[in-house]
Amino acid sequence: MERSVKPTAKTDISTPLIRPSIPPSPHRHHQHLARTWNKVARDYNSNITDAEAPLAPLVHPDTNKTIKDFPFHAESVNSLPDVELDRLLVALKCAPPAARNNKIRVLWTLFGLVLEEEEEEEKA
């Protein structure tokens, strides 16, 4: 003899037990877009061979907005005052080093630019 069971409130199969998808927070979405854009910008900047060529600007890692007063050319990074170098490093979530030449080196690396010393080492 076959018994049929009627669904009760506890065993109601009309409402599936599927966890609702939680949309990503806008903050995470901005971070993902920023990482993606900054990777593209670094790849572009790594192919620059002329110091006067325009740089692809990086965006703030949290807001995905272009960093204010981002340098237009690779050469202009070297002439920025220390305060501006620090501001760019902080905007890119990097602790500014103490020495000016280290700040410039870190920024060039963050921007995706190839340092002249690295080029000379590769030739040797």
N, C-alpha and C positions, 0 to 999 in steps of 0.2 A: 504494500500500500504506500503510495507516494503522498508525502505531506507537502503542502505549500506554505511558505512562510510569508506573511505580509510584512512589508517594511515598516518599521517603527521609526520614531524620531531618532533613535540611536543608530539604526541601520539603514537610514534613508539613502538610497543610491542615486536619487535624482540630483543631489548636489555632490559633484565630484570633489574629492579631497586633493585639490591641486593648489599648490602654494601660488598665490598671485605674484606675477612678476613685478618687481619693484624697479621703477625707472631709475636710471642713474641720476645721482644728484647733479645739479648744474655745475657744481664745483668740480666733480670728477670728470664730467664731460669736457669742461674747459681745460682741465689738466691733460686729458687725452689729446684734444685738438692742439694744445700748445706743444706737447711732446712731438706730435707728428709734424707740425709746421717747423719747429726748431730743427728737426732732423733734416727736413728738405732744405731749409736755409743753410745749415752747416754743409750739406753736400754741395750746394751751389757755391758757397763761399770757398770751399776747398779747391775749386777749380779756377779761382781767380789767380791770374799771373801778373796783372798790372796793379800796382798800389793805388792807382787813381780810378780803378773800376768800381762801380757802385756795389755796396754790400747788400745782401738780402738781410733785412732786419729780423732780429729774433723777437719773440713775444714773451710776455711775463708768464712764467710757468703755472700760475694759479688762475689768472684772469683771461689769458689768451688775447690780451691787448698788446699792440706794439709798444715796446719800451720807449718812453718819451725821450726825445733827443738822441735817438740811436745814431751812431756815426754813419755818415754816408759812404766813406771810403776807408779802406784798411789803413792808409797812411795817416788819416786824421785821428786814429786811436792813439798814436804815439804822441800827439801834441795836446791831448786833453789834460786839463788840470787834475790833480790827485782827487779832488772832491768829486769830479765827474766819473773818474775811474771807479771810485768807491761806490758811487750811486749805481753804475751799471752792474758791478759785481753783486751788490745787494739785490738789485732787481732780478738778477739771474740766480738768486739764492745761493750765493757763494760768499764765504767769508773773505773779505779783502786782506791780502797779505800786506806786510808792513812796507816792504821795499817797492818803489815805483816800477822798476823793471820787472819784478815778479807780477805786479798787477797787470801790466801790459801783456806779459807772457800768458797769464791765465785767461785774459779776455780774448786774445788771439785764438787760443785753444778753444774756448767756449764758442767763439764765432765760427769755428771750423777752418780758420786760416792756417796755412802751413808756415811755420816759422822758418826764417832764412837759415838758421843754424841746422835745422833738420834736413833742409835741402842739401847743404854742404856735406853733412855726414853721409847722406845717401850716395853722393858722387864719389866719396872716398872709398 
